Amino acid sequence: GELEVVKEIHKKLSSEKRENSEQQNDDATMEDELENGHVVVEKSKMPFLMLGLDLPPPPLFKDVMEKNIIPQ
């Protein structure tokens, strides 16, 4: 799948952020950059893999308080 990441950066820091991001994140693809007043919005898409795991069954026994679960 793909995850869309949206970052909002205040305009004061945007020039510093752009310089740093160009030096460090050359391979990161910024899809869209908009200026809305004092905020710069950056959107990027990041691919990811998801591993589905089965959850273990709930424990059978609880303590006297009914809060702490006794592992088995």
Summary of the structure (lengths in Angstrom):
residues: 72
radius of gyration: 22.3
end to end distance: 35.9
largest distance: 59.0
contacts: 118
relative contact order: 0.24
helix: 19%
strand: 38%
